[in-house]
Amino acid sequence: MIQNDKRRPAIPAAFFVAVLAVAGSALAQDAYRPPRHSDGHPDLEGDWNNSSLTTLERPMAYGQHLTMTDDEAAAIEDSFTDFFVPTGAPTTTFSFGQGGDFDAFTSVMRVGRVARTGFITSTPAGRVPDPKAGANLTPTPSPTEAEMSANPENQPAMVRCLPNMTPNASPVMLPGGYSNNFRIVQGPTAVAIMIQMADAVRVIRLGGRHRTDGVRPWMGDSIGRWEGDKLVVETTNFPKAQAFEGSWEHLKVTETFSRAAEDRLLYQFRVEDPDIWNAPWSGEYEFARSPHPIDEYACHENDYTLQFSLEAARYEEAHPPAKQAPSP
């Protein structure tokens, strides 16, 4: 019999409980086998939703905490309950719930069923890293009222009903204000992602090469490949109008899509631009299976914002305000 070495500290039973819990979680995740598409790869098809109260960057109050407790998540979610009600439920107060998928905004984002404080995972504070010294960041356009009213092309993307009028179309795909629904369709040579917002379709060419003709597609130039059970998508050739965190010309975003569970799709992203940041940065979140099919986003139907704003500008030009006489 081997005698116990009393010089070795006793290992608390709680340690083994924690190890077993982690191992059990890992085994549960490893046990999941995604369904297969007709092409033999994991089936990513279907309608998905990424609505969330969690944001790209972690609020500073959480410091270096990537996750939050169930109680912390419940407190956040409960604070929004009064503003979101199930579709069709009567209410006497303003509510987002009657918009179809708005009720999903009552949830904190969870990855592997653990609540997250933000999407970014690569930096200690969970925030976009500071740009390198001398980096030439592309500012977000902020035209004046006169410039916007000069012609339709100067109007914001939201008014013009252009794709990516919210940040959920081109990479990095992030939750927007509403209608965060997506339909994935995959085939042997391409994967298409339909974005409900403005009915945009992002086509990912499988096994392709990036463009060299100087054309920069509206949502970037995406090519994909399968690495095991993960779809890896690399996007470059972003147009300046789609600058992300001040980067566009040499921006490269690498995304992976993989099935995490029957109703969950793990989305991971990596952002790099050697002209802007000293090192790449990355993050992740999970799509949830959408509870309903995607509805048409008929942006211009009965929407007269663009017409009326330009008509008002032309009227003001034709009827300048009378000059006031100087005070005696």
C-alpha positions in Angstrom: 0.0 0.0 0.0 1.3 3.5 -0.9 1.2 5.7 2.1 -0.3 9.2 1.8 2.3 11.9 1.6 1.2 14.3 4.2 3.4 17.0 2.7 1.0 17.3 -0.2 -1.9 19.7 0.4 -5.3 18.1 0.5 -7.3 18.8 -2.7 -10.8 20.2 -1.8 -13.8 18.2 -3.0 -15.1 21.3 -4.6 -12.2 21.2 -7.0 -13.3 17.8 -8.3 -16.9 19.0 -8.6 -15.8 21.9 -10.7 -13.7 19.7 -12.9 -16.5 17.2 -13.4 -18.9 20.1 -14.2 -16.5 21.4 -16.9 -15.9 18.0 -18.3 -19.6 17.2 -18.3 -20.3 20.4 -20.3 -17.5 19.6 -22.7 -18.8 16.1 -23.2 -22.3 17.4 -23.7 -21.0 19.8 -26.4 -18.9 17.0 -28.0 -21.9 14.7 -28.1 -23.8 17.0 -30.4 -23.6 15.9 -34.0 -24.9 18.4 -36.5 -27.3 17.3 -39.2 -25.8 16.9 -42.6 -26.8 18.7 -45.8 -27.0 16.8 -49.0 -23.5 18.0 -49.8 -22.2 16.1 -46.8 -21.3 19.2 -44.8 -23.1 20.3 -41.6 -26.6 21.7 -42.4 -26.6 25.4 -41.7 -29.8 26.1 -43.6 -32.8 27.7 -42.1 -34.0 31.0 -40.5 -31.8 32.4 -37.7 -32.0 35.4 -35.4 -29.2 37.4 -33.6 -31.3 39.9 -31.6 -29.7 40.6 -28.3 -29.3 43.0 -25.4 -25.6 42.3 -25.5 -23.4 44.5 -27.7 -20.1 44.2 -29.6 -18.1 45.9 -26.8 -18.3 45.0 -23.2 -19.6 47.8 -20.9 -16.7 49.2 -18.8 -18.5 48.4 -15.6 -17.8 44.7 -16.1 -14.0 45.2 -16.3 -12.3 42.0 -17.5 -15.3 39.7 -16.9 -16.3 38.0 -20.1 -19.3 36.3 -18.5 -22.0 37.3 -16.0 -23.9 35.4 -13.4 -27.4 34.2 -14.0 -28.7 36.8 -11.5 -26.9 39.6 -13.3 -28.4 38.5 -16.6 -31.8 38.1 -15.1 -31.6 41.7 -13.7 -30.8 43.1 -17.1 -33.5 41.1 -18.8 -36.1 42.0 -16.2 -35.4 45.7 -16.7 -36.6 45.4 -20.3 -39.7 43.4 -19.6 -42.0 46.5 -19.4 -41.0 47.6 -23.0 -41.3 44.2 -24.7 -44.6 42.2 -24.8 -45.5 39.2 -26.9 -46.9 39.8 -30.3 -50.6 40.7 -30.1 -50.8 41.1 -26.4 -52.8 44.2 -25.3 -50.8 47.1 -23.9 -51.4 50.7 -22.9 -47.7 51.6 -23.1 -45.2 51.9 -25.9 -43.9 48.4 -26.8 -41.6 46.9 -29.3 -43.1 43.4 -29.0 -45.7 43.9 -31.7 -43.0 44.1 -34.4 -42.6 40.3 -34.8 -39.1 39.6 -33.5 -38.6 42.4 -31.1 -39.4 40.2 -28.1 -36.0 38.6 -28.7 -34.4 41.8 -27.4 -35.4 40.7 -23.9 -32.4 38.3 -23.8 -28.7 38.7 -23.0 -26.6 36.8 -25.5 -25.4 33.4 -24.3 -22.7 31.2 -25.7 -22.9 27.6 -24.5 -25.8 28.7 -22.3 -23.5 31.1 -20.4 -24.4 34.8 -20.4 -21.8 37.1 -22.0 -21.0 40.7 -21.2 -20.0 41.5 -24.8 -19.1 39.9 -28.1 -15.4 40.7 -28.2 -13.2 38.0 -26.5 -9.7 38.8 -27.6 -9.0 41.9 -25.5 -9.0 41.9 -21.7 -11.6 44.7 -21.5 -13.7 43.2 -24.3 -13.4 46.4 -26.4 -12.1 47.3 -29.8 -8.4 47.9 -29.4 -6.9 51.3 -29.8 -5.6 52.1 -33.3 -1.9 52.2 -33.8 -0.1 55.5 -33.8 -0.6 57.4 -36.9 -3.5 55.2 -38.2 -5.7 57.0 -40.7 -9.2 56.1 -39.5 -12.1 56.6 -41.9 -14.7 58.7 -40.0 -18.4 57.9 -40.1 -20.0 60.2 -42.6 -21.9 63.0 -41.0 -23.2 65.3 -43.8 -25.0 68.5 -42.9 -28.7 69.0 -43.4 -28.0 71.0 -46.5 -25.8 68.3 -47.9 -28.3 65.6 -47.3 -31.1 67.6 -48.8 -29.1 68.3 -52.0 -29.9 65.0 -53.7 -31.0 61.4 -52.9 -27.5 60.0 -52.9 -26.5 62.1 -49.9 -29.3 60.7 -47.8 -28.5 58.1 -45.1 -28.6 54.5 -46.0 -31.7 54.0 -43.7 -33.7 56.6 -45.7 -32.5 55.1 -49.0 -33.4 51.6 -48.0 -29.9 50.3 -48.8 -28.6 47.0 -47.5 -26.5 47.4 -44.4 -28.5 50.4 -43.3 -28.1 48.6 -39.9 -24.9 46.7 -39.0 -26.4 43.2 -39.6 -25.6 42.7 -43.3 -21.9 42.8 -44.1 -19.2 41.4 -41.8 -19.0 41.8 -38.9 -22.6 40.7 -38.6 -24.1 42.5 -35.5 -27.6 42.9 -34.1 -29.4 46.1 -35.4 -32.4 47.9 -34.1 -34.9 45.4 -35.3 -35.6 42.7 -38.0 -32.4 40.7 -37.1 -33.5 37.7 -39.1 -31.4 35.8 -41.6 -32.0 32.8 -44.0 -29.1 30.6 -44.9 -29.2 28.6 -48.1 -26.2 26.4 -49.0 -25.1 24.6 -52.1 -22.0 22.9 -53.4 -20.5 26.1 -54.9 -21.9 28.9 -52.7 -23.7 29.8 -49.5 -26.2 32.6 -49.5 -27.3 34.6 -46.5 -30.5 36.6 -47.0 -30.7 39.5 -44.6 -34.2 40.6 -43.7 -33.2 44.2 -43.4 -33.7 45.6 -46.9 -33.9 42.1 -48.4 -30.2 42.0 -49.0 -28.5 38.8 -50.1 -24.9 38.1 -49.3 -23.3 35.4 -51.6 -20.3 33.5 -50.3 -18.4 31.7 -53.1 -17.0 28.4 -52.0 -13.4 27.6 -53.1 -13.2 30.9 -55.0 -10.6 33.6 -55.1 -10.8 37.2 -54.1 -11.5 39.8 -56.9 -8.5 41.5 -58.5 -10.5 43.8 -60.8 -10.7 46.7 -58.3 -14.5 46.2 -57.8 -15.5 46.5 -54.2 -19.0 44.9 -53.7 -21.4 46.6 -51.3 -21.0 44.0 -48.6 -17.4 43.1 -49.4 -16.0 40.2 -51.4 -16.6 36.9 -49.5 -15.1 33.6 -50.3 -15.6 30.5 -48.2 -14.3 27.0 -47.4 -15.1 24.1 -45.2 -12.7 23.2 -42.4 -14.2 20.1 -40.8 -17.6 21.1 -39.5 -17.0 24.8 -39.7 -17.8 27.1 -42.6 -14.9 29.6 -42.8 -15.6 32.8 -44.7 -13.0 35.4 -45.6 -14.1 38.9 -46.7 -12.0 41.7 -48.2 -12.5 44.4 -50.8 -14.8 46.4 -48.6 -16.1 49.7 -50.1 -15.4 52.9 -48.2 -19.1 53.3 -47.5 -18.9 50.2 -45.4 -16.0 51.2 -43.2 -15.9 49.2 -40.0 -14.4 50.8 -36.9 -12.6 53.2 -39.2 -11.1 50.5 -41.4 -12.0 49.5 -45.0 -9.3 49.6 -47.6 -7.1 46.8 -46.1 -9.8 45.4 -43.8 -10.1 41.6 -43.7 -12.8 39.8 -41.7 -12.7 36.1 -41.2 -15.9 34.4 -39.9 -16.8 30.9 -38.9 -20.3 29.4 -38.8 -20.9 26.1 -37.0 -23.8 24.3 -35.4 -23.6 24.5 -31.6 -27.0 22.8 -31.0 -30.2 22.0 -32.7 -31.4 25.6 -32.3 -28.1 27.4 -32.0 -25.5 28.6 -34.6 -22.1 29.7 -33.3 -20.7 32.7 -35.1 -17.0 33.7 -34.6 -15.2 36.6 -36.2 -11.7 37.9 -36.5 -10.9 41.5 -37.6 -7.5 42.6 -39.0 -6.0 45.6 -40.7 -2.3 46.1 -40.3 -2.7 49.8 -41.2 -5.1 50.4 -38.3 -4.4 47.9 -35.5 -1.2 46.3 -34.2 -2.8 42.9 -34.0 -6.1 41.2 -35.1 -9.0 41.1 -32.6 -11.9 38.7 -32.4 -15.2 37.7 -30.8 -18.2 35.4 -30.9 -21.9 35.0 -30.2 -24.7 32.6 -31.1 -27.6 32.9 -33.5 -30.8 31.4 -32.3 -33.3 29.5 -34.5 -35.8 32.1 -35.6 -39.3 31.3 -34.2 -41.0 32.4 -37.5 -40.2 32.6 -41.2 -38.6 35.8 -42.6 -41.1 38.4 -43.6 -40.5 40.7 -46.6 -38.9 44.0 -45.6 -40.9 46.3 -47.9 -38.8 49.4 -47.0 -40.1 51.8 -49.6 -43.8 50.7 -49.5 -45.8 53.7 -48.0 -42.5 55.2 -47.0 -42.3 58.8 -48.2 -39.3 60.0 -46.1 -37.0 60.5 -49.0 -39.6 62.2 -51.2 -40.9 64.5 -48.5 -37.4 65.5 -47.2 -36.3 66.5 -50.7 -39.6 68.3 -51.5 -39.3 70.3 -48.3 -35.8 71.3 -49.2 -36.8 72.5 -52.6 -39.8 74.4 -51.1 -37.4 76.2 -48.6 -35.1 77.1 -51.5 -38.0 78.6 -53.5 -39.5 80.4 -50.4 -36.6 81.8 -48.4 -37.6 83.4 -45.1 -38.2 87.1 -45.3 -35.4 89.3 -43.9 -36.3 91.0 -40.7 -36.0 94.8 -40.7 -33.3 96.1 -38.4 -34.4 97.2 -35.0 -34.8 101.0 -34.7 
